[in-house]
Amino acid sequence: MPVSIQELVGFAKTSSDLESRPMRIRYNESQIIQSGQYFRLTFPRVADDLLDLRSIKMRFTLNLLGAGADMAVDASSISCLVNRLRCLSGSQVLMDISEASTLLQLERNVETATHDNRYVRYLEGSENLATRQAYPRSREYVCDIAPIGSLLNCDAVLPLSKLSSLHLEVWLETPQRVLFSPDGSGDYSLSGVELLCNYIRSPSISAYFVSNQLSFHIRDYSHRLNIIQSSQALCRFSSAHTSLNKIVTLLRPQSQVSGITTSGKLDTTYSGVNISSYNLHVNNSLYYEEAVDSNEQSFTHFLSSFPQLATSEHFDTGYNTTKHLICVDMSAAPPAFQAEISSGKKTSSLNSDIVLKLDLTATPAETIRADSYLMSDALVYLDGQKGDLKIKY
């Protein structure tokens, strides 16, 4: 097995002024938060402390309510309980993600690999339905609160003492959207809600922010909903971003989405066998020279957009039927450089909407819901005059 010279000769650690300490930010306005309700948490400002945006988790106790013995969360990620997320600096909205439950579930399916720590999966509820049904009716969970790359889950720090404020707002899903209950009686509540994160103190980083403007890129997520009722469908996406990188579309029967007695409602999809081809129209021009007309081609595009799919255990041959997703990668940079180069489609300069044209094999027997997530680069920066974070799309 080849080794580097450094591995053979050893290395000497360097000294640093970097210090990290864990923080717990509790929600104290109510002991119990009911399903479908809203709550807000504020990150405390501590002089010279920096918020490590990679470290933010939400901890809570989930209480399942109802008489049904086989009730369970109908998803392999407990973060599916979140319907909408907003992050604000003062009154400036920096992040606003609707239909977050489906997005966070989709992301968990992409990320889950066979070598993941089993107890981490337990903490997130990332196990099969039978295992989740055997969980206690009241138990603690710890999970990511925001999608990967977004403001509250990215590789950056925020100098909180320089900001006017930083708030997280959360809307919870209704039980019909996220629970499986054979007798239809399921409900839930949360208790002991708190954010877990790390604050960093470093005089050298603080000195950097004195002489350098705070600015970094995040991944902005926005949701679009289209309804499909015919064999030829047009899904329209209005957008005004300077760098639209990806569009991920999930097709599901409308009746499946909110049925509490239905299992797999968040990620069981309309079968890919029923999709004969698709193509994207950007500024009235075809994005692909030839339409994508097979599930194998479709998955190849999905894999090029999300390389971690190569180790995902969720996506097997079921991609052709009940696990089908449509992904269009619009970033022009080579995959190895997409994290460093902003090179997506400048939709703010388009004269018309982006349109996903779907050709189905037949008119669907029931209404199909198309949930699409637009993933873009956005610049976060600090307004020196007002002390508010701002965002440039």
C-alpha positions in Angstrom: 0.0 0.0 0.0 1.6 3.3 -1.0 2.3 5.9 1.7 3.5 9.5 1.5 6.8 10.7 2.8 4.9 12.7 5.5 3.4 9.5 6.8 6.8 7.9 7.2 8.7 10.8 8.8 5.8 12.1 11.0 4.7 15.6 11.5 4.8 18.3 14.2 1.6 20.0 15.3 1.3 23.7 14.9 0.0 26.0 17.7 -3.2 28.0 17.2 -5.4 30.5 19.0 -8.5 28.6 17.8 -10.9 27.6 20.7 -14.2 25.9 20.3 -17.0 25.4 22.9 -20.4 23.7 22.6 -23.6 25.8 23.0 -27.2 24.7 23.8 -29.9 27.2 22.7 -33.1 26.2 24.3 -36.6 27.0 23.3 -38.3 28.2 26.5 -41.5 29.9 25.4 -43.5 26.6 25.6 -42.7 23.1 27.0 -44.7 21.4 24.3 -44.9 22.3 20.5 -47.8 20.8 18.7 -47.8 19.5 15.2 -48.2 22.2 12.5 -47.1 24.9 14.9 -44.3 27.5 14.6 -41.4 28.4 16.8 -38.4 30.7 16.7 -34.9 30.5 18.2 -32.3 33.3 18.4 -28.6 32.7 18.4 -27.1 34.6 21.4 -24.4 37.2 20.6 -21.3 36.7 22.6 -18.4 39.1 22.3 -15.6 37.9 19.9 -17.4 34.5 19.4 -17.9 33.0 15.9 -20.8 30.7 15.1 -19.5 27.5 13.4 -22.1 26.9 10.7 -21.0 23.3 10.2 -22.0 22.3 13.7 -25.7 23.2 13.9 -28.1 20.4 15.0 -31.5 20.3 16.4 -32.3 18.1 19.5 -35.8 17.4 20.7 -38.1 14.7 22.1 -40.8 13.4 19.8 -44.0 12.4 21.4 -46.3 10.2 19.3 -49.9 10.7 20.2 -52.9 8.4 19.4 -54.2 4.9 20.0 -52.5 3.2 17.0 -49.9 0.7 18.1 -48.0 0.6 14.8 -47.6 4.4 14.4 -44.3 5.7 13.2 -42.6 8.6 11.4 -43.1 7.9 7.7 -39.6 8.8 6.6 -36.0 7.7 7.2 -35.0 11.1 8.5 -36.6 12.8 11.5 -35.9 16.2 10.0 -38.9 15.5 7.8 -41.0 17.1 10.6 -39.9 20.5 9.3 -42.3 22.0 6.8 -40.6 25.4 6.3 -37.4 27.0 7.5 -36.5 30.7 7.6 -33.3 32.3 8.8 -33.2 36.1 9.3 -30.7 38.7 10.2 -32.8 41.4 11.9 -35.7 41.7 9.3 -33.6 40.5 6.4 -34.6 37.1 5.1 -31.4 35.1 4.3 -33.0 31.6 3.9 -36.6 30.6 3.2 -37.2 27.0 2.3 -40.7 25.7 1.8 -41.6 22.0 1.5 -38.5 21.3 3.5 -39.7 17.9 4.7 -39.5 16.4 1.2 -36.2 18.1 0.5 -34.5 16.9 3.7 -35.8 13.4 3.2 -34.5 13.4 -0.4 -31.1 14.6 0.8 -30.9 12.0 3.4 -31.6 9.3 0.8 -28.8 10.6 -1.3 -26.3 10.8 1.6 -27.0 7.5 3.4 -24.2 5.0 2.8 -23.6 1.5 4.0 -20.7 2.6 6.2 -22.6 5.2 8.1 -22.5 4.9 11.9 -25.4 2.9 13.1 -26.0 5.0 16.2 -26.0 8.2 14.2 -28.7 6.6 12.1 -30.6 5.8 15.3 -30.4 9.4 16.4 -31.8 10.6 13.1 -34.4 7.9 12.8 -32.7 6.7 9.6 -33.9 3.1 9.7 -36.6 0.9 8.1 -40.3 1.3 8.9 -40.5 -1.9 11.1 -37.6 -0.6 13.2 -39.2 2.9 13.6 -42.5 1.3 14.6 -40.6 -0.4 17.5 -39.2 2.8 18.8 -40.6 4.1 22.1 -43.6 6.5 21.8 -41.5 9.2 23.3 -37.8 9.4 22.5 -35.0 11.9 21.7 -33.6 12.7 18.3 -30.7 14.7 17.0 -30.6 15.8 13.4 -29.5 18.4 10.9 -31.8 21.4 10.8 -31.0 22.7 7.3 -30.0 21.2 3.9 -26.4 20.7 3.1 -24.7 23.9 1.8 -27.4 26.2 3.0 -26.7 29.0 5.4 -27.1 26.9 8.6 -25.2 23.9 7.2 -22.1 25.2 5.4 -18.3 25.5 5.8 -18.1 29.0 7.2 -18.3 31.0 10.5 -20.3 34.0 11.4 -19.1 36.8 13.7 -22.2 37.1 15.7 -21.0 40.1 17.7 -21.0 42.1 14.5 -24.6 41.2 13.5 -27.7 42.9 14.8 -29.3 39.4 15.4 -29.7 36.0 13.8 -32.9 34.1 14.1 -34.1 30.6 13.0 -37.9 30.1 12.4 -39.4 26.7 12.0 -42.8 25.6 10.9 -43.7 21.9 11.7 -45.5 19.6 9.4 -49.0 18.3 9.9 -49.3 14.7 11.1 -50.9 13.7 7.8 -47.8 14.6 5.9 -45.2 12.8 8.0 -46.8 10.0 10.1 -47.8 6.5 9.2 -50.8 5.3 11.3 -52.8 2.3 10.2 -55.9 3.4 12.0 -55.5 7.1 11.0 -55.4 8.4 14.5 -51.8 9.6 14.7 -50.5 12.9 15.9 -47.3 14.2 17.5 -45.8 16.9 19.6 -42.2 18.1 20.4 -40.7 18.9 23.7 -37.2 19.8 25.0 -36.4 21.6 21.7 -32.9 23.1 21.5 -30.2 23.9 19.0 -26.8 22.3 19.5 -23.8 24.1 17.9 -20.2 25.2 18.5 -19.0 28.8 19.1 -15.4 29.5 18.1 -13.1 32.1 19.5 -10.0 33.1 17.6 -8.3 36.5 17.9 -6.6 36.0 14.5 -10.0 35.3 12.7 -11.6 38.2 14.5 -8.7 40.4 13.4 -9.3 39.1 9.8 -12.9 40.3 9.9 -11.8 43.8 11.1 -9.8 44.3 7.9 -11.7 42.1 5.5 -15.3 42.1 4.4 -17.4 39.1 5.4 -18.7 37.4 2.3 -19.1 33.7 1.2 -21.3 31.6 -1.0 -24.1 29.3 0.1 -26.5 27.1 -1.7 -29.9 28.7 -2.0 -32.9 26.4 -2.2 -36.3 27.4 -3.6 -39.4 25.2 -4.2 -41.7 25.1 -7.2 -45.0 23.1 -7.4 -46.6 22.0 -10.7 -49.6 19.8 -11.3 -49.6 17.2 -14.1 -52.9 15.8 -15.5 -52.0 15.0 -19.1 -49.5 12.9 -21.1 -47.6 16.0 -22.1 -46.7 18.3 -19.2 -44.9 21.5 -18.9 -43.4 22.3 -15.5 -42.5 26.0 -15.3 -39.9 27.6 -13.1 -39.6 31.3 -12.7 -36.1 32.3 -11.4 -34.0 35.4 -11.0 -30.6 34.0 -9.8 -27.2 34.8 -11.1 -26.1 31.1 -10.9 -28.8 28.4 -11.0 -26.9 25.1 -10.7 -29.4 22.3 -10.4 -33.1 21.4 -10.7 -34.3 18.3 -8.9 -37.9 17.2 -9.6 -39.9 14.6 -7.6 -43.2 13.3 -9.1 -45.8 11.7 -6.8 -49.5 11.0 -7.0 -51.3 14.0 -5.3 -53.5 11.6 -3.2 -50.4 10.0 -1.7 -48.9 13.2 -0.2 -51.1 13.7 2.8 -52.6 10.3 3.6 -51.8 9.3 7.2 -52.5 5.6 6.5 -50.2 5.7 3.5 -46.6 4.4 3.9 -43.7 6.0 2.0 -45.6 9.2 1.1 -42.5 11.4 1.3 -40.3 9.4 -1.1 -42.3 6.8 -3.0 -42.5 8.3 -6.5 -44.5 8.1 -9.7 -42.9 5.3 -11.7 -40.1 6.2 -14.0 -41.5 3.5 -16.4 -44.3 6.0 -17.1 -41.9 8.7 -18.3 -40.9 8.3 -21.9 -38.7 11.4 -22.2 -37.9 14.8 -20.8 -36.0 17.9 -21.8 -35.4 21.4 -20.4 -36.2 24.6 -22.3 -34.1 27.6 -21.3 -34.8 30.9 -23.0 -36.9 28.9 -25.5 -33.9 26.7 -26.4 -33.4 23.0 -25.6 -30.9 22.4 -22.8 -30.1 18.8 -24.0 -29.5 18.4 -27.7 -31.5 15.1 -27.5 -34.2 14.5 -25.0 -33.4 12.1 -22.1 -35.4 9.0 -23.0 -34.4 6.2 -20.6 -34.1 5.7 -16.8 -30.4 4.8 -17.2 -29.6 8.1 -18.9 -31.7 10.0 -16.2 -29.7 8.4 -13.4 -26.4 9.2 -15.1 -27.4 12.9 -15.0 -28.5 12.5 -11.4 -25.1 10.9 -10.5 -23.1 13.6 -12.2 -24.9 16.2 -10.1 -24.6 14.3 -6.8 -21.4 12.1 -6.8 -22.3 10.8 -3.3 -25.0 8.7 -5.1 -22.2 6.3 -5.9 -22.3 5.1 -2.2 -26.0 5.7 -1.5 -27.8 2.5 -0.4 -31.2 3.9 -1.0 -31.0 4.1 -4.8 -31.1 0.7 -6.3 -33.0 -0.6 -9.3 -36.1 0.9 -7.6 -34.9 4.1 -9.3 -36.7 2.8 -12.4 -40.0 2.7 -10.6 -40.7 3.9 -7.0 -37.5 5.9 -6.4 -37.4 8.0 -9.6 -36.0 11.5 -9.6 -35.3 13.9 -12.4 -32.1 16.0 -12.0 -30.7 18.6 -14.4 -27.2 19.9 -13.7 -26.8 23.4 -15.1 -23.4 24.2 -13.7 -20.8 24.8 -16.5 -17.7 24.1 -14.4 -16.1 20.6 -14.4 -17.5 18.6 -11.4 -14.2 18.8 -9.5 -14.4 22.6 -9.5 -18.1 23.2 -8.9 -17.6 23.9 -5.2 -15.1 26.7 -6.0 -16.5 28.2 -9.2 -19.9 29.8 -9.6 -20.9 28.8 -13.2 -24.6 28.1 -13.3 -27.2 29.6 -15.6 -27.9 33.3 -15.1 -31.6 33.1 -15.0 -32.0 36.7 -14.0 -31.2 37.7 -17.6 -33.7 35.2 -19.2 -36.7 36.5 -21.2 -39.0 33.7 -20.2 -39.5 30.9 -17.6 -37.4 27.8 -17.5 -39.7 24.9 -18.7 -39.3 21.1 -18.0 -41.2 19.3 -20.7 -42.3 15.8 -19.7 -43.6 13.2 -22.1 -45.5 10.4 -20.3 -46.4 7.1 -21.8 -50.1 7.8 -21.1 -52.4 10.2 -19.4 -51.9 9.5 -15.6 -54.8 7.8 -13.9 -54.8 10.5 -11.1 -53.3 13.9 -10.6 -49.5 14.0 -10.3 -47.7 16.4 -8.1 -44.3 17.7 -9.3 -42.2 19.1 -6.5 -39.1 20.8 -7.9 -36.2 22.3 -6.0 -34.0 24.9 -7.6 -30.4 25.0 -6.2 -28.5 28.1 -6.8 -25.3 30.0 -5.6 -26.1 33.0 -3.4 -23.6 35.4 -1.8 -24.0 36.2 1.9 -22.3 39.5 3.0 -22.3 41.9 5.9 -23.6 45.4 5.5 -21.1 47.4 7.5 -23.4 50.3 8.1 -26.3 48.5 9.6 -24.7 45.3 10.9 -27.1 43.1 9.1 -26.3 40.1 7.0 -27.6 40.4 3.5 -27.9 38.0 0.6 -27.4 38.5 -3.2 -29.1 36.0 -5.4 
